[in-house]
Structure formats: C-alpha cells, structure tokens
Amino acid sequence: MTEIKVGDVFWKFDLNRRVYDKEKVGGPIYREHFYQVEITGETSKSWIVNGQKIPKSNPFASGKLYTDEMKENKIWENSHRYNISRLVGHCSIDDLKSIADLLKYSGDKE
C-alpha cells in the first residue's frame, strides 16, 4: 500500500449502522455497515478521522480503517464462512483429511 496522507479515503465499520433491503425480509445488509471516511488531519502519532485519533503505527489493526480490498474481503467472509463451515461438517473423510492438511491441522489431541 502507498503511504497514507491527509485527504485519503478509507472505510470504517459500524455494526450499529443498519440498512435493510426493502424487497426482502431479513437482517441488515452487511455491506451497508461500512461507510467512507476521510483522513482530515494528523498528529505526530495519529491520523484524525471523524474527530477520532487512529494510530499511525497500524491504522488497520482491530478494524480501525479498511482499504477497499479489506472491505471486500470482510464482505466475502461474512457471506461465505458459515456456509463453508457447514459443508465441512458434512464432507467425506477424504475431503476432511485434505482440509486438515490445508489448514496444517496436526490432530495431536485425541
């Protein structure tokens, strides 16, 4: 990633920001929890975003800020992690062993 500067635009996540699909019954649209923010200032150790200080040392830690790619990855994860984990619970033993290898699962605890 290029160097961050005042004026750069990123995303923040707010679980309380809820937008619902008017055509469907269900929970809030996950993508809509994200909203764009701009870095409006800085101190020697922080970026100023929406009046809040975000550490320059790691502005992406703990979901403080998200790049476009990070936001899309979180949306993908939210859409697919549960379904994939359910499929793992019902896959064949050969597939399960392949997944264990992929995840470097040692299986030491039996």
C-alpha contacts under 8 A as a table, 3 or more apart, distances in Angstrom:
res1	aa1	res2	aa2	distance
4	I	8	D	6.72
5	K	8	D	5.83
5	K	39	I	7.29
6	V	38	E	7.74
6	V	39	I	5.01
6	V	40	T	5.58
6	V	41	G	5.71
6	V	42	E	7.16
6	V	47	W	7.90
7	G	38	E	5.82
7	G	39	I	5.19
7	G	40	T	5.98
8	D	38	E	5.67
8	D	39	I	5.63
9	V	36	Q	6.68
9	V	37	V	5.63
9	V	38	E	4.41
9	V	39	I	6.50
10	F	36	Q	5.73
10	F	37	V	5.45
10	F	38	E	6.29
10	F	39	I	7.97
10	F	65	L	6.29
10	F	66	Y	5.82
10	F	67	T	5.50
10	F	68	D	7.20
11	W	34	F	6.13
11	W	35	Y	5.46
11	W	36	Q	4.49
11	W	37	V	5.69
11	W	65	L	5.67
11	W	66	Y	4.85
11	W	67	T	6.29
11	W	68	D	7.29
11	W	71	K	7.24
12	K	34	F	5.49
12	K	35	Y	5.53
12	K	36	Q	6.38
12	K	37	V	6.71
12	K	63	G	7.43
12	K	64	K	6.55
12	K	65	L	5.24
12	K	66	Y	6.11
13	F	33	H	5.54
13	F	34	F	4.48
13	F	35	Y	6.57
13	F	63	G	7.22
13	F	64	K	7.89
13	F	65	L	7.81
14	D	17	R	5.39
14	D	33	H	5.25
14	D	34	F	6.35
14	D	35	Y	7.87
15	L	18	R	7.24
15	L	33	H	5.76
16	N	33	H	7.35
17	R	32	E	7.17
17	R	33	H	5.18
17	R	34	F	7.92
18	R	28	P	5.38
18	R	29	I	7.08
18	R	32	E	6.67
18	R	33	H	6.20
19	V	28	P	5.29
19	V	29	I	5.85
19	V	32	E	6.01
19	V	33	H	7.67
20	Y	26	G	7.56
20	Y	27	G	6.61
20	Y	28	P	4.63
20	Y	29	I	5.76
21	D	24	K	5.50
21	D	25	V	7.27
21	D	26	G	7.74
21	D	28	P	7.24
21	D	29	I	6.87
22	K	25	V	7.62
28	P	32	E	7.72
29	I	32	E	5.52
29	I	33	H	7.33
30	Y	33	H	5.58
30	Y	34	F	7.92
30	Y	75	I	6.92
30	Y	78	N	7.65
31	R	34	F	5.97
31	R	75	I	6.24
32	E	35	Y	7.14
34	F	71	K	7.72
37	V	49	V	6.76
37	V	50	N	7.18
38	E	49	V	6.20
38	E	50	N	7.66
39	I	42	E	7.88
39	I	47	W	6.50
39	I	48	I	5.78
39	I	49	V	4.94
39	I	50	N	7.84
40	T	47	W	7.78
40	T	48	I	5.73
40	T	49	V	5.93
40	T	50	N	7.62
41	G	47	W	6.03
41	G	48	I	4.79
41	G	49	V	7.27
42	E	45	K	7.64
42	E	46	S	5.63
42	E	47	W	4.37
42	E	48	I	5.25
43	T	46	S	5.10
43	T	47	W	6.42
43	T	48	I	7.62
45	K	55	P	6.05
45	K	56	K	5.58
45	K	57	S	7.39
46	S	53	K	5.52
46	S	54	I	5.19
46	S	55	P	4.39
46	S	56	K	4.83
46	S	57	S	7.95
47	W	53	K	5.59
47	W	54	I	5.09
47	W	55	P	6.29
47	W	56	K	6.02
48	I	51	G	5.83
48	I	52	Q	5.48
48	I	53	K	4.81
48	I	54	I	6.33
49	V	52	Q	5.21
49	V	53	K	6.44
49	V	54	I	7.12
54	I	59	P	5.86
54	I	64	K	6.97
55	P	58	N	5.93
55	P	59	P	5.44
56	K	59	P	5.55
58	N	61	A	5.58
59	P	64	K	6.01
59	P	65	L	6.00
60	F	63	G	5.73
60	F	64	K	5.40
60	F	65	L	4.93
60	F	66	Y	6.16
61	A	64	K	6.02
61	A	65	L	7.63
63	G	66	Y	6.60
66	Y	69	E	7.78
66	Y	70	M	5.46
66	Y	71	K	5.72
67	T	70	M	5.08
67	T	71	K	6.12
68	D	71	K	5.17
68	D	72	E	6.27
69	E	72	E	5.17
69	E	73	N	6.13
70	M	73	N	5.06
70	M	74	K	6.26
71	K	74	K	5.21
71	K	75	I	6.30
72	E	75	I	5.05
72	E	76	W	6.13
73	N	76	W	5.05
73	N	77	E	6.05
74	K	77	E	4.98
74	K	78	N	6.07
75	I	78	N	5.12
75	I	79	S	6.20
76	W	79	S	5.11
76	W	80	H	6.12
77	E	80	H	5.32
77	E	81	R	5.31
78	N	81	R	6.06
78	N	82	Y	7.65
79	S	82	Y	7.56
79	S	83	N	7.99
80	H	83	N	5.41
80	H	84	I	6.05
81	R	84	I	5.25
81	R	85	S	6.11
82	Y	85	S	5.16
82	Y	86	R	6.23
83	N	86	R	5.12
83	N	87	L	6.31
84	I	87	L	5.06
84	I	88	V	6.31
85	S	88	V	5.07
85	S	89	G	6.50
86	R	89	G	5.15
86	R	90	H	6.85
87	L	90	H	5.28
87	L	91	C	6.14
88	V	91	C	5.25
88	V	96	L	6.86
91	C	95	D	6.12
91	C	96	L	6.32
92	S	95	D	5.22
92	S	96	L	6.12
93	I	96	L	4.87
93	I	97	K	6.08
94	D	97	K	5.15
94	D	98	S	6.26
95	D	98	S	4.97
95	D	99	I	6.18
96	L	99	I	5.04
96	L	100	A	6.15
97	K	100	A	4.91
97	K	101	D	6.20
98	S	101	D	5.07
98	S	102	L	6.16
99	I	102	L	4.93
99	I	103	L	6.12
100	A	103	L	5.13
100	A	104	K	5.93
100	A	105	Y	4.93
100	A	106	S	7.71
101	D	104	K	4.88
101	D	105	Y	6.11
102	L	105	Y	7.73
107	G	110	E	6.89
